[in-house]
Amino acid sequence: MFHFTDEQRMIQEMVGRLAKERITPFVEEADRAGHSLPQVVKILAENDLLKLGLPENYGGIGADYTTIALVVEELAKVDASTAMTLFVTQSLIQILKEAGSEEQKERFFNQMSSGDKINAFSLTEPNHGSESASIQTKAVLNGDHYIINGTKIFVTNGPIADLILLFVRTGEGERQKGLSALVVEKGTPGFSVGKHEDKMGLRGSDISELIFEDALVPRENLLGQPGDGWKILISGGADMRSYGPGAMATGLACGAMDYAVSYAQQRVQFGRPLANLQAVRFMIADMCIQVEAARALLYRTTALMDAGDSDMSLRSRLVSATKCFASDVAMRVTTDAVQILGGYGVMKDYPVERMMRDAKMIQIFDGSNQIQRVIVARSLLST
Ligand SMILES: Cc1cc2nc3c(=O)[nH]c(=O)nc-3n(C[C@H](O)[C@H](O)[C@H](O)COP(=O)(O)OP(=O)(O)OC[C@H]3O[C@@H](n4cnc5c(N)ncnc54)[C@H](O)[C@@H]3O)c2cc1C
């Protein structure tokens, strides 16, 4: 059973209102434009949401996983793209808290304390998506710097990120054993942003290639020891799937359900509102059952993470189950929302059209739902 504190409820209510009143006016424009809008990033910054997870002495509120999930959920009810920009930014903060040295925390948290910094998480490469243990971007130590060569793709926030968590091969061994993680700062010599992708959904968030050509990253930006990359990826990196796509999908599904409910009450056919037809009522009931189940799983998972539960197998199982279940729910619920709106549902004048496109993306990124099922099964079967 999960329980929200008074502070969490206050933040939830504040962000819900902010999203409805201040972000809604930009959602359609960003979707059409195919990239994030600086005005929206500014709203997040002005309301201290980008630095949510920072410790208090750096100007944040040290938000735990549950609080971040609540914020992501509320934003996603209105705009999943904005939720995406925010949770990816939080992920570097959470990972630094766990894997960063005191010197790294101080240096990077100080940079983020202005509250307007955007972060990115870069793993995927052209030939290595689900098979992330085989990434090829190389980092070779030369004196005080790593020299990095390679190309990353599909990096959310790539074009606007100030700090990027980059997974590289430093070569301590084969596959997982040779991976390391380091922080790359905007303006690093030899680092540039490549192609900006034009995608089906989540069009109000940015996604691009990142290109490293003899890029020089200071040695002190390496997290942990050389070879610790996989450990960081499957702990802090995996945790993101709960407060990130898990919360985002739950909010998106809820937003689509709310819209369909209100539409069904107003749209009259055969002399009565759609909401009086049993076929429609059952679709709405099924939406609600699925959204509540996703929400229950999400907050059970973040509560377990916040409690620091030491059962890592359970944690990884719940995190993957949350991402997988919530995004499958978002896909079904947004598809049914479109169905309830009929012809209007597929028109761009109505938000459920965008929501259905956004939902499809969540089944794919941050480890596809097939990969999440592989992880859940492995944690139960131990093979
Ligand atoms: C909107 C969006 C945002 C993204 N943001 C980021 C980001 O910020 N940082 C980043 O590093 N990456 C990001 N990605 C990349 C994303 O994580 C990958 O697309 C995803 O992991 C799948 O990899 P792939 O696209 O190469 O597909 P592939 O690995 O080629 O898989 C293709 C299909 O095969 C299935 N499949 C593959 N292997 C298995 C298996 N072992 N068992 C069962 N099925 C399998 C997959 O489920 C999928 O359906 C993003 C992608 C999208 C779409």
The ligand as an SDF file (V2000), in Angstrom:
LIG
                    3D

 53 58  0  0  0  0  0  0  0  0999 V2000
   11.3890    8.1770  -28.4710 C   0  0  0  0  0  0  0  0  0  0  0  0
   12.6540    7.4640  -28.1910 C   0  0  0  0  0  0  0  0  0  0  0  0
   13.5280    7.9880  -27.2570 C   0  0  0  0  0  0  0  0  0  0  0  0
   14.7390    7.3610  -26.9960 C   0  0  0  0  0  0  0  0  0  0  0  0
   15.6140    7.9400  -26.1110 N   0  0  0  0  0  0  0  0  0  0  0  0
   16.8310    7.3590  -25.9020 C   0  0  0  0  0  0  0  0  0  0  0  0
   17.7900    7.9950  -25.0500 C   0  0  0  0  0  0  0  0  0  0  0  0
   17.5500    9.0480  -24.4690 O   0  0  0  0  0  0  0  0  0  0  0  0
   18.9990    7.3930  -24.9110 N   0  0  0  0  0  0  0  0  0  0  0  0
   19.3170    6.2330  -25.5420 C   0  0  0  0  0  0  0  0  0  0  0  0
   20.4300    5.7400  -25.3580 O   0  0  0  0  0  0  0  0  0  0  0  0
   18.4190    5.6020  -26.3440 N   0  0  0  0  0  0  0  0  0  0  0  0
   17.1930    6.1420  -26.5470 C   0  0  0  0  0  0  0  0  0  0  0  0
   16.2820    5.5400  -27.3790 N   0  0  0  0  0  0  0  0  0  0  0  0
   16.6230    4.2770  -27.9960 C   0  0  0  0  0  0  0  0  0  0  0  0
   15.7990    3.1240  -27.4330 C   0  0  0  0  0  0  0  0  0  0  0  0
   16.1460    2.8480  -26.1070 O   0  0  0  0  0  0  0  0  0  0  0  0
   15.9410    1.9310  -28.3890 C   0  0  0  0  0  0  0  0  0  0  0  0
   15.2470    2.2900  -29.5770 O   0  0  0  0  0  0  0  0  0  0  0  0
   15.3940    0.6530  -27.8100 C   0  0  0  0  0  0  0  0  0  0  0  0
   16.1800    0.2000  -26.7500 O   0  0  0  0  0  0  0  0  0  0  0  0
   15.2920   -0.4570  -28.8630 C   0  0  0  0  0  0  0  0  0  0  0  0
   16.4790   -0.5690  -29.6000 O   0  0  0  0  0  0  0  0  0  0  0  0
   16.4150   -0.5680  -31.2120 P   0  0  0  0  0  0  0  0  0  0  0  0
   15.5790    0.5810  -31.6240 O   0  0  0  0  0  0  0  0  0  0  0  0
   17.7920   -0.6260  -31.7370 O   0  0  0  0  0  0  0  0  0  0  0  0
   15.6290   -1.8760  -31.5950 O   0  0  0  0  0  0  0  0  0  0  0  0
   16.2470   -3.3520  -31.7500 P   0  0  0  0  0  0  0  0  0  0  0  0
   17.1300   -3.6780  -30.6280 O   0  0  0  0  0  0  0  0  0  0  0  0
   16.7900   -3.4900  -33.1320 O   0  0  0  0  0  0  0  0  0  0  0  0
   14.9220   -4.2180  -31.6110 O   0  0  0  0  0  0  0  0  0  0  0  0
   13.9600   -4.2880  -32.6660 C   0  0  0  0  0  0  0  0  0  0  0  0
   12.8170   -5.1950  -32.1990 C   0  0  0  0  0  0  0  0  0  0  0  0
   13.3200   -6.4880  -31.8370 O   0  0  0  0  0  0  0  0  0  0  0  0
   12.9550   -6.8010  -30.4900 C   0  0  0  0  0  0  0  0  0  0  0  0
   14.0430   -7.4910  -29.8080 N   0  0  0  0  0  0  0  0  0  0  0  0
   15.3710   -7.1930  -29.8610 C   0  0  0  0  0  0  0  0  0  0  0  0
   16.0620   -8.0380  -29.0730 N   0  0  0  0  0  0  0  0  0  0  0  0
   15.1600   -8.8650  -28.4990 C   0  0  0  0  0  0  0  0  0  0  0  0
   15.2570   -9.9570  -27.5990 C   0  0  0  0  0  0  0  0  0  0  0  0
   16.4170  -10.3630  -27.0900 N   0  0  0  0  0  0  0  0  0  0  0  0
   14.1100  -10.6000  -27.2380 N   0  0  0  0  0  0  0  0  0  0  0  0
   12.9240  -10.1970  -27.7420 C   0  0  0  0  0  0  0  0  0  0  0  0
   12.7650   -9.1720  -28.5960 N   0  0  0  0  0  0  0  0  0  0  0  0
   13.8750   -8.5170  -28.9830 C   0  0  0  0  0  0  0  0  0  0  0  0
   12.6970   -5.4500  -29.8240 C   0  0  0  0  0  0  0  0  0  0  0  0
   11.8150   -5.5750  -28.7360 O   0  0  0  0  0  0  0  0  0  0  0  0
   12.1050   -4.6380  -30.9520 C   0  0  0  0  0  0  0  0  0  0  0  0
   10.7230   -4.9110  -31.0430 O   0  0  0  0  0  0  0  0  0  0  0  0
   15.0660    6.1580  -27.6640 C   0  0  0  0  0  0  0  0  0  0  0  0
   14.1620    5.6230  -28.5950 C   0  0  0  0  0  0  0  0  0  0  0  0
   12.9930    6.2600  -28.8640 C   0  0  0  0  0  0  0  0  0  0  0  0
   12.0460    5.6620  -29.8730 C   0  0  0  0  0  0  0  0  0  0  0  0
  1  2  1  0
  2  3  1  0
  2 52  2  0
  3  4  2  0
  4  5  1  0
  4 50  1  0
  5  6  2  0
  6  7  1  0
  6 13  1  0
  7  8  2  0
  7  9  1  0
  9 10  1  0
 10 11  2  0
 10 12  1  0
 12 13  2  0
 13 14  1  0
 14 15  1  0
 14 50  1  0
 15 16  1  0
 16 17  1  0
 16 18  1  0
 18 19  1  0
 18 20  1  0
 20 21  1  0
 20 22  1  0
 22 23  1  0
 23 24  1  0
 24 25  2  0
 24 26  1  0
 24 27  1  0
 27 28  1  0
 28 29  2  0
 28 30  1  0
 28 31  1  0
 31 32  1  0
 32 33  1  0
 33 34  1  0
 33 48  1  0
 34 35  1  0
 35 36  1  0
 35 46  1  0
 36 37  1  0
 36 45  1  0
 37 38  2  0
 38 39  1  0
 39 40  1  0
 39 45  2  0
 40 41  1  0
 40 42  2  0
 42 43  1  0
 43 44  2  0
 44 45  1  0
 46 47  1  0
 46 48  1  0
 48 49  1  0
 50 51  2  0
 51 52  1  0
 52 53  1  0
M  END
$$$$
